[in-house]
Structure formats: C-alpha cells, structure tokens
C-alpha cells in the first residue's frame, strides 16, 4: 500500500513540475519581458509619400524624433503597423 502512495506522489509532483515549466515558458515567449525597440524619425518624412514605416510596433516600443521647422508647421508622417499579438482587445496610447 505504501508503494502505491509513493508512486501517486511522484506522478503528482511530476505533473506539478510540468505545469510550472509550461507557465514559465509561456511567460517568457508571450510575455512583455523582452527588449524594447526605439524607432527614430528619419528625414525626409514631411509628406505622406515619404512617411517613415514603423513595423512591427509592439507593446513598450517607442517612436522618437524632433519636429522643427522655420515656418512652425514641421509635419512628420509615420506609417505605423502593430505587430502580431494574441487575440484580444488592445488600447494603444499616443
């Protein structure tokens, strides 16, 4: 009887360890712990035809640049496409 209890305990611990490994790798592969990208502005991007292409923009990435113009209307255009994410509803902040 004691051997059967020990065998069940080993199976239970192995299953618990497997769940822990799955949770760890799920967090690593799907989580937000990866490095962040910074997309710098590149001139000329003052018209829609010359817009900077930003792809893939992931959670935590940034777009950087300086908008200056002698006329005060220094327009900068970006063509932004977010990267693939898990199915869900996301709110992107600007």
DOPA-381279 format. One record per atom (N, C-alpha, C): residue in three letters; atom name; x, y, z. Coordinates in Angstrom, 1 decimal, padded with zeros to 4 digits. Layout:
BEGIN
<residuo:ALA, atomo:CA, east:X, north:Y, up:Z>;
...
REM end
This chain:
BEGIN
<residuo:UNK, atomo:N, east:000.8, north:-001.2, up:000.0>;
<residuo:UNK, atomo:CA, east:000.0, north:000.0, up:000.0>;
<residuo:UNK, atomo:C, east:000.9, north:001.3, up:000.0>;
<residuo:UNK, atomo:N, east:002.0, north:001.2, up:000.7>;
<residuo:UNK, atomo:CA, east:002.9, north:002.4, up:000.8>;
<residuo:UNK, atomo:C, east:003.5, north:002.7, up:-000.5>;
<residuo:UNK, atomo:N, east:003.8, north:001.7, up:-001.3>;
<residuo:UNK, atomo:CA, east:004.4, north:001.9, up:-002.6>;
<residuo:UNK, atomo:C, east:003.5, north:002.6, up:-003.6>;
<residuo:UNK, atomo:N, east:002.2, north:002.2, up:-003.5>;
<residuo:UNK, atomo:CA, east:001.2, north:002.9, up:-004.4>;
<residuo:UNK, atomo:C, east:001.1, north:004.4, up:-004.0>;
<residuo:UNK, atomo:N, east:001.1, north:004.7, up:-002.7>;
<residuo:UNK, atomo:CA, east:001.1, north:006.1, up:-002.3>;
<residuo:UNK, atomo:C, east:002.3, north:006.9, up:-002.8>;
<residuo:UNK, atomo:N, east:003.5, north:006.3, up:-002.7>;
<residuo:UNK, atomo:CA, east:004.7, north:006.9, up:-003.2>;
<residuo:UNK, atomo:C, east:004.6, north:007.1, up:-004.7>;
<residuo:UNK, atomo:N, east:004.1, north:006.1, up:-005.4>;
<residuo:UNK, atomo:CA, east:004.0, north:006.3, up:-006.9>;
<residuo:UNK, atomo:C, east:003.0, north:007.4, up:-007.3>;
<residuo:UNK, atomo:N, east:001.9, north:007.5, up:-006.6>;
<residuo:UNK, atomo:CA, east:001.0, north:008.6, up:-006.8>;
<residuo:UNK, atomo:C, east:001.6, north:009.9, up:-006.5>;
<residuo:UNK, atomo:N, east:002.4, north:010.0, up:-005.4>;
<residuo:UNK, atomo:CA, east:003.0, north:011.2, up:-005.1>;
<residuo:UNK, atomo:C, east:004.0, north:011.7, up:-006.1>;
<residuo:UNK, atomo:N, east:004.8, north:010.7, up:-006.7>;
<residuo:UNK, atomo:CA, east:005.7, north:011.0, up:-007.7>;
<residuo:UNK, atomo:C, east:005.0, north:011.5, up:-009.0>;
<residuo:UNK, atomo:N, east:004.0, north:010.9, up:-009.4>;
<residuo:UNK, atomo:CA, east:003.2, north:011.3, up:-010.5>;
<residuo:UNK, atomo:C, east:002.6, north:012.7, up:-010.3>;
<residuo:UNK, atomo:N, east:002.1, north:013.0, up:-009.1>;
<residuo:UNK, atomo:CA, east:001.6, north:014.3, up:-008.8>;
<residuo:UNK, atomo:C, east:002.6, north:015.4, up:-008.9>;
<residuo:UNK, atomo:N, east:003.8, north:015.1, up:-008.3>;
<residuo:UNK, atomo:CA, east:004.9, north:016.1, up:-008.4>;
<residuo:UNK, atomo:C, east:005.4, north:016.3, up:-009.8>;
<residuo:UNK, atomo:N, east:005.5, north:015.2, up:-010.6>;
<residuo:UNK, atomo:CA, east:005.9, north:015.4, up:-012.0>;
<residuo:UNK, atomo:C, east:004.9, north:016.2, up:-012.8>;
<residuo:UNK, atomo:N, east:003.6, north:016.0, up:-012.5>;
<residuo:UNK, atomo:CA, east:002.6, north:016.8, up:-013.2>;
<residuo:UNK, atomo:C, east:002.7, north:018.3, up:-012.8>;
<residuo:UNK, atomo:N, east:003.0, north:018.5, up:-011.5>;
<residuo:UNK, atomo:CA, east:003.1, north:019.9, up:-011.0>;
<residuo:UNK, atomo:C, east:004.3, north:020.6, up:-011.6>;
<residuo:UNK, atomo:N, east:005.4, north:019.8, up:-011.7>;
<residuo:UNK, atomo:CA, east:006.6, north:020.4, up:-012.3>;
<residuo:UNK, atomo:C, east:006.4, north:020.7, up:-013.8>;
<residuo:UNK, atomo:N, east:005.7, north:019.9, up:-014.5>;
<residuo:UNK, atomo:CA, east:005.4, north:020.1, up:-015.9>;
<residuo:UNK, atomo:C, east:004.5, north:021.4, up:-016.1>;
<residuo:UNK, atomo:N, east:003.6, north:021.6, up:-015.2>;
<residuo:UNK, atomo:CA, east:002.7, north:022.8, up:-015.2>;
<residuo:UNK, atomo:C, east:003.6, north:024.0, up:-015.0>;
<residuo:UNK, atomo:N, east:004.5, north:023.9, up:-014.0>;
<residuo:UNK, atomo:CA, east:005.5, north:025.0, up:-013.7>;
<residuo:UNK, atomo:C, east:006.3, north:025.4, up:-014.9>;
<residuo:UNK, atomo:N, east:006.8, north:024.4, up:-015.6>;
<residuo:UNK, atomo:CA, east:007.7, north:024.6, up:-016.8>;
<residuo:UNK, atomo:C, east:006.8, north:025.3, up:-017.9>;
<residuo:UNK, atomo:N, east:005.6, north:024.8, up:-018.1>;
<residuo:UNK, atomo:CA, east:004.7, north:025.4, up:-019.1>;
<residuo:UNK, atomo:C, east:004.4, north:026.9, up:-018.8>;
<residuo:UNK, atomo:N, east:004.1, north:027.1, up:-017.6>;
<residuo:UNK, atomo:CA, east:003.9, north:028.5, up:-017.2>;
<residuo:UNK, atomo:C, east:005.1, north:029.4, up:-017.4>;
<residuo:UNK, atomo:N, east:006.3, north:028.9, up:-017.0>;
<residuo:UNK, atomo:CA, east:007.5, north:029.7, up:-017.2>;
<residuo:UNK, atomo:C, east:007.7, north:030.0, up:-018.6>;
<residuo:UNK, atomo:N, east:007.7, north:029.0, up:-019.5>;
<residuo:UNK, atomo:CA, east:008.0, north:029.3, up:-020.9>;
<residuo:UNK, atomo:C, east:006.9, north:030.1, up:-021.6>;
<residuo:UNK, atomo:N, east:005.7, north:029.9, up:-021.1>;
<residuo:UNK, atomo:CA, east:004.6, north:030.8, up:-021.7>;
<residuo:UNK, atomo:C, east:004.8, north:032.2, up:-021.3>;
<residuo:UNK, atomo:N, east:005.3, north:032.5, up:-020.1>;
<residuo:UNK, atomo:CA, east:005.6, north:033.9, up:-019.7>;
<residuo:UNK, atomo:C, east:006.8, north:034.4, up:-020.5>;
<residuo:UNK, atomo:N, east:007.8, north:033.6, up:-020.7>;
<residuo:UNK, atomo:CA, east:009.0, north:034.0, up:-021.5>;
<residuo:UNK, atomo:C, east:008.6, north:034.3, up:-022.9>;
<residuo:UNK, atomo:N, east:007.9, north:033.4, up:-023.6>;
<residuo:UNK, atomo:CA, east:007.6, north:033.5, up:-025.0>;
<residuo:UNK, atomo:C, east:006.5, north:034.5, up:-025.3>;
<residuo:UNK, atomo:N, east:005.5, north:034.7, up:-024.5>;
<residuo:UNK, atomo:CA, east:004.4, north:035.5, up:-024.8>;
<residuo:UNK, atomo:C, east:004.3, north:036.8, up:-023.9>;
<residuo:UNK, atomo:N, east:005.2, north:036.9, up:-023.0>;
<residuo:UNK, atomo:CA, east:005.1, north:038.0, up:-022.0>;
<residuo:UNK, atomo:C, east:005.7, north:039.3, up:-022.6>;
<residuo:UNK, atomo:N, east:005.8, north:040.3, up:-021.7>;
<residuo:UNK, atomo:CA, east:006.3, north:041.6, up:-022.0>;
<residuo:UNK, atomo:C, east:007.8, north:041.8, up:-021.6>;
<residuo:UNK, atomo:N, east:008.4, north:040.7, up:-021.3>;
<residuo:UNK, atomo:CA, east:009.8, north:040.8, up:-020.7>;
<residuo:UNK, atomo:C, east:010.9, north:041.0, up:-021.7>;
<residuo:UNK, atomo:N, east:010.6, north:041.1, up:-023.0>;
<residuo:UNK, atomo:CA, east:011.7, north:041.2, up:-024.0>;
<residuo:UNK, atomo:C, east:012.2, north:042.6, up:-024.1>;
<residuo:UNK, atomo:N, east:013.2, north:042.7, up:-024.9>;
<residuo:UNK, atomo:CA, east:013.8, north:044.1, up:-025.2>;
<residuo:UNK, atomo:C, east:012.9, north:045.0, up:-026.0>;
<residuo:UNK, atomo:N, east:013.0, north:046.2, up:-025.7>;
<residuo:UNK, atomo:CA, east:012.1, north:047.2, up:-026.4>;
<residuo:UNK, atomo:C, east:012.8, north:047.8, up:-027.6>;
<residuo:UNK, atomo:N, east:012.1, north:048.2, up:-028.6>;
<residuo:UNK, atomo:CA, east:012.7, north:048.8, up:-029.8>;
<residuo:UNK, atomo:C, east:012.4, north:050.3, up:-029.8>;
<residuo:UNK, atomo:N, east:013.3, north:051.1, up:-030.3>;
<residuo:UNK, atomo:CA, east:013.1, north:052.5, up:-030.5>;
<residuo:UNK, atomo:C, east:013.2, north:052.8, up:-032.0>;
<residuo:UNK, atomo:N, east:012.2, north:053.4, up:-032.5>;
<residuo:UNK, atomo:CA, east:012.2, north:053.7, up:-034.0>;
<residuo:UNK, atomo:C, east:012.4, north:055.2, up:-034.1>;
<residuo:UNK, atomo:N, east:013.6, north:055.6, up:-034.6>;
<residuo:UNK, atomo:CA, east:013.9, north:057.0, up:-034.7>;
<residuo:UNK, atomo:C, east:013.3, north:057.6, up:-036.0>;
<residuo:UNK, atomo:N, east:013.0, north:058.9, up:-035.9>;
<residuo:UNK, atomo:CA, east:012.5, north:059.6, up:-037.1>;
<residuo:UNK, atomo:C, east:013.6, north:059.8, up:-038.1>;
<residuo:UNK, atomo:N, east:013.4, north:059.6, up:-039.4>;
<residuo:UNK, atomo:CA, east:014.4, north:059.7, up:-040.4>;
<residuo:UNK, atomo:C, east:013.8, north:060.7, up:-041.5>;
<residuo:UNK, atomo:N, east:014.5, north:061.8, up:-041.7>;
<residuo:UNK, atomo:CA, east:014.1, north:062.8, up:-042.7>;
<residuo:UNK, atomo:C, east:014.5, north:062.2, up:-044.1>;
<residuo:UNK, atomo:N, east:013.7, north:062.6, up:-045.2>;
<residuo:UNK, atomo:CA, east:012.5, north:063.4, up:-045.1>;
<residuo:UNK, atomo:C, east:011.3, north:062.5, up:-044.8>;
<residuo:UNK, atomo:N, east:010.5, north:063.1, up:-044.0>;
<residuo:UNK, atomo:CA, east:009.2, north:062.4, up:-043.7>;
<residuo:UNK, atomo:C, east:008.1, north:063.5, up:-043.5>;
<residuo:UNK, atomo:N, east:008.2, north:064.5, up:-044.4>;
<residuo:UNK, atomo:CA, east:007.3, north:065.6, up:-044.3>;
<residuo:UNK, atomo:C, east:006.1, north:065.5, up:-045.2>;
<residuo:UNK, atomo:N, east:005.9, north:064.4, up:-045.9>;
<residuo:UNK, atomo:CA, east:004.7, north:064.1, up:-046.7>;
<residuo:UNK, atomo:C, east:004.3, north:062.7, up:-046.6>;
<residuo:UNK, atomo:N, east:003.1, north:062.4, up:-046.9>;
<residuo:UNK, atomo:CA, east:002.6, north:061.0, up:-046.8>;
<residuo:UNK, atomo:C, east:003.4, north:060.1, up:-047.6>;
<residuo:UNK, atomo:N, east:003.9, north:060.5, up:-048.8>;
<residuo:UNK, atomo:CA, east:004.6, north:059.6, up:-049.7>;
<residuo:UNK, atomo:C, east:006.0, north:059.3, up:-049.1>;
<residuo:UNK, atomo:N, east:006.5, north:060.1, up:-048.2>;
<residuo:UNK, atomo:CA, east:007.8, north:059.8, up:-047.6>;
<residuo:UNK, atomo:C, east:007.7, north:059.5, up:-046.2>;
<residuo:UNK, atomo:N, east:006.6, north:059.0, up:-045.7>;
<residuo:UNK, atomo:CA, east:006.4, north:058.6, up:-044.3>;
<residuo:UNK, atomo:C, east:007.3, north:057.5, up:-043.9>;
<residuo:UNK, atomo:N, east:007.8, north:057.7, up:-042.6>;
<residuo:UNK, atomo:CA, east:008.6, north:056.6, up:-042.0>;
<residuo:UNK, atomo:C, east:007.7, north:055.4, up:-041.7>;
<residuo:UNK, atomo:N, east:008.2, north:054.2, up:-042.2>;
<residuo:UNK, atomo:CA, east:007.5, north:053.0, up:-041.9>;
<residuo:UNK, atomo:C, east:007.9, north:052.4, up:-040.6>;
<residuo:UNK, atomo:N, east:007.0, north:052.2, up:-039.7>;
<residuo:UNK, atomo:CA, east:007.2, north:051.6, up:-038.4>;
<residuo:UNK, atomo:C, east:006.5, north:050.3, up:-038.3>;
<residuo:UNK, atomo:N, east:007.3, north:049.2, up:-038.4>;
<residuo:UNK, atomo:CA, east:006.7, north:047.9, up:-038.3>;
<residuo:UNK, atomo:C, east:007.8, north:046.9, up:-037.8>;
<residuo:UNK, atomo:N, east:007.5, north:046.0, up:-036.9>;
<residuo:UNK, atomo:CA, east:006.3, north:045.9, up:-036.1>;
<residuo:UNK, atomo:C, east:006.4, north:046.7, up:-034.8>;
<residuo:UNK, atomo:N, east:005.4, north:047.5, up:-034.5>;
<residuo:UNK, atomo:CA, east:005.4, north:048.2, up:-033.2>;
<residuo:UNK, atomo:C, east:004.7, north:047.4, up:-032.2>;
<residuo:UNK, atomo:N, east:005.5, north:047.0, up:-031.2>;
<residuo:UNK, atomo:CA, east:005.0, north:046.1, up:-030.1>;
<residuo:UNK, atomo:C, east:004.8, north:046.9, up:-028.8>;
<residuo:UNK, atomo:N, east:004.1, north:046.3, up:-027.8>;
<residuo:UNK, atomo:CA, east:003.9, north:047.0, up:-026.6>;
<residuo:UNK, atomo:C, east:005.2, north:047.4, up:-025.9>;
<residuo:UNK, atomo:N, east:005.3, north:048.7, up:-025.6>;
<residuo:UNK, atomo:CA, east:006.5, north:049.2, up:-025.0>;
<residuo:UNK, atomo:C, east:007.5, north:049.9, up:-025.9>;
<residuo:UNK, atomo:N, east:007.4, north:049.7, up:-027.2>;
<residuo:UNK, atomo:CA, east:008.3, north:050.3, up:-028.2>;
<residuo:UNK, atomo:C, east:008.0, north:051.8, up:-028.3>;
<residuo:UNK, atomo:N, east:009.0, north:052.5, up:-028.8>;
<residuo:UNK, atomo:CA, east:008.8, north:054.0, up:-028.8>;
<residuo:UNK, atomo:C, east:009.2, north:054.5, up:-030.2>;
<residuo:UNK, atomo:N, east:008.6, north:055.6, up:-030.6>;
<residuo:UNK, atomo:CA, east:008.9, north:056.4, up:-031.8>;
<residuo:UNK, atomo:C, east:009.5, north:057.7, up:-031.3>;
<residuo:UNK, atomo:N, east:010.8, north:058.0, up:-031.8>;
<residuo:UNK, atomo:CA, east:011.5, north:059.2, up:-031.3>;
<residuo:UNK, atomo:C, east:011.8, north:060.1, up:-032.4>;
<residuo:UNK, atomo:N, east:011.9, north:061.4, up:-032.1>;
<residuo:UNK, atomo:CA, east:012.3, north:062.3, up:-033.2>;
<residuo:UNK, atomo:C, east:012.1, north:063.7, up:-032.7>;
<residuo:UNK, atomo:N, east:012.5, north:064.7, up:-033.5>;
<residuo:UNK, atomo:CA, east:012.4, north:066.1, up:-033.3>;
<residuo:UNK, atomo:C, east:011.6, north:066.8, up:-034.4>;
<residuo:UNK, atomo:N, east:010.6, north:067.5, up:-034.1>;
<residuo:UNK, atomo:CA, east:009.9, north:068.2, up:-035.1>;
<residuo:UNK, atomo:C, east:010.2, north:069.7, up:-035.1>;
<residuo:UNK, atomo:N, east:011.0, north:070.2, up:-036.1>;
<residuo:UNK, atomo:CA, east:011.3, north:071.6, up:-036.1>;
<residuo:UNK, atomo:C, east:011.1, north:072.1, up:-037.5>;
<residuo:UNK, atomo:N, east:010.7, north:073.4, up:-037.6>;
<residuo:UNK, atomo:CA, east:010.5, north:074.0, up:-038.9>;
<residuo:UNK, atomo:C, east:010.6, north:075.5, up:-038.7>;
<residuo:UNK, atomo:N, east:011.1, north:076.1, up:-039.7>;
<residuo:UNK, atomo:CA, east:011.2, north:077.6, up:-039.6>;
<residuo:UNK, atomo:C, east:009.8, north:078.3, up:-039.8>;
<residuo:UNK, atomo:N, east:008.9, north:077.6, up:-040.4>;
<residuo:UNK, atomo:CA, east:007.5, north:078.1, up:-040.5>;
<residuo:UNK, atomo:C, east:006.6, north:077.7, up:-039.4>;
<residuo:UNK, atomo:N, east:007.1, north:076.8, up:-038.5>;
<residuo:UNK, atomo:CA, east:006.2, north:076.4, up:-037.4>;
<residuo:UNK, atomo:C, east:005.3, north:075.3, up:-037.7>;
<residuo:UNK, atomo:N, east:005.3, north:074.8, up:-039.0>;
<residuo:UNK, atomo:CA, east:004.4, north:073.7, up:-039.4>;
<residuo:UNK, atomo:C, east:005.2, north:072.5, up:-039.8>;
<residuo:UNK, atomo:N, east:006.2, north:072.1, up:-038.9>;
<residuo:UNK, atomo:CA, east:007.0, north:071.0, up:-039.2>;
<residuo:UNK, atomo:C, east:006.2, north:069.7, up:-039.1>;
<residuo:UNK, atomo:N, east:005.7, north:069.2, up:-040.2>;
<residuo:UNK, atomo:CA, east:004.9, north:068.0, up:-040.2>;
<residuo:UNK, atomo:C, east:005.8, north:066.8, up:-040.4>;
<residuo:UNK, atomo:N, east:005.5, north:065.7, up:-039.6>;
<residuo:UNK, atomo:CA, east:006.2, north:064.5, up:-039.7>;
<residuo:UNK, atomo:C, east:005.1, north:063.4, up:-039.9>;
<residuo:UNK, atomo:N, east:005.3, north:062.5, up:-040.8>;
<residuo:UNK, atomo:CA, east:004.4, north:061.4, up:-041.1>;
<residuo:UNK, atomo:C, east:005.0, north:060.1, up:-040.8>;
<residuo:UNK, atomo:N, east:004.2, north:059.2, up:-040.2>;
<residuo:UNK, atomo:CA, east:004.6, north:057.8, up:-039.9>;
<residuo:UNK, atomo:C, east:003.6, north:056.9, up:-040.4>;
<residuo:UNK, atomo:N, east:004.0, north:055.8, up:-040.9>;
<residuo:UNK, atomo:CA, east:003.1, north:054.7, up:-041.3>;
<residuo:UNK, atomo:C, east:003.3, north:053.6, up:-040.3>;
<residuo:UNK, atomo:N, east:002.4, north:053.4, up:-039.3>;
<residuo:UNK, atomo:CA, east:002.6, north:052.5, up:-038.2>;
<residuo:UNK, atomo:C, east:001.7, north:051.3, up:-038.3>;
<residuo:UNK, atomo:N, east:002.3, north:050.2, up:-038.1>;
<residuo:UNK, atomo:CA, east:001.5, north:048.9, up:-038.1>;
<residuo:UNK, atomo:C, east:002.0, north:048.1, up:-036.9>;
<residuo:UNK, atomo:N, east:001.0, north:047.7, up:-036.1>;
<residuo:UNK, atomo:CA, east:001.4, north:047.0, up:-034.9>;
<residuo:UNK, atomo:C, east:001.7, north:045.5, up:-035.2>;
<residuo:UNK, atomo:N, east:002.6, north:045.0, up:-034.4>;
<residuo:UNK, atomo:CA, east:003.0, north:043.6, up:-034.6>;
<residuo:UNK, atomo:C, east:001.9, north:042.6, up:-034.2>;
<residuo:UNK, atomo:N, east:002.1, north:041.3, up:-034.5>;
<residuo:UNK, atomo:CA, east:001.1, north:040.3, up:-034.2>;
<residuo:UNK, atomo:C, east:001.0, north:040.1, up:-032.6>;
<residuo:UNK, atomo:N, east:-000.2, north:040.0, up:-032.1>;
<residuo:UNK, atomo:CA, east:-000.5, north:039.8, up:-030.7>;
<residuo:UNK, atomo:C, east:-001.5, north:038.7, up:-030.5>;
<residuo:UNK, atomo:N, east:-001.6, north:038.3, up:-029.3>;
<residuo:UNK, atomo:CA, east:-002.6, north:037.3, up:-029.1>;
<residuo:UNK, atomo:C, east:-004.0, north:037.9, up:-029.3>;
<residuo:UNK, atomo:N, east:-005.0, north:037.0, up:-029.5>;
<residuo:UNK, atomo:CA, east:-006.3, north:037.5, up:-029.7>;
<residuo:UNK, atomo:C, east:-006.8, north:038.3, up:-028.5>;
<residuo:UNK, atomo:N, east:-007.3, north:039.5, up:-028.7>;
<residuo:UNK, atomo:CA, east:-007.8, north:040.3, up:-027.5>;
<residuo:UNK, atomo:C, east:-008.1, north:041.7, up:-028.0>;
<residuo:UNK, atomo:N, east:-008.5, north:042.5, up:-027.0>;
<residuo:UNK, atomo:CA, east:-008.8, north:043.9, up:-027.3>;
<residuo:UNK, atomo:C, east:-007.6, north:044.7, up:-026.7>;
<residuo:UNK, atomo:N, east:-007.0, north:045.6, up:-027.5>;
<residuo:UNK, atomo:CA, east:-005.8, north:046.3, up:-027.1>;
<residuo:UNK, atomo:C, east:-006.1, north:047.8, up:-027.2>;
<residuo:UNK, atomo:N, east:-005.6, north:048.6, up:-026.3>;
<residuo:UNK, atomo:CA, east:-005.6, north:050.1, up:-026.4>;
<residuo:UNK, atomo:C, east:-004.2, north:050.6, up:-026.6>;
<residuo:UNK, atomo:N, east:-003.9, north:051.2, up:-027.7>;
<residuo:UNK, atomo:CA, east:-002.6, north:051.8, up:-027.9>;
<residuo:UNK, atomo:C, east:-002.7, north:053.3, up:-027.6>;
<residuo:UNK, atomo:N, east:-001.7, north:053.7, up:-026.8>;
<residuo:UNK, atomo:CA, east:-001.7, north:055.1, up:-026.4>;
<residuo:UNK, atomo:C, east:-000.7, north:055.9, up:-027.2>;
<residuo:UNK, atomo:N, east:-001.0, north:057.1, up:-027.5>;
<residuo:UNK, atomo:CA, east:-000.2, north:058.0, up:-028.3>;
<residuo:UNK, atomo:C, east:000.3, north:059.2, up:-027.4>;
REM end
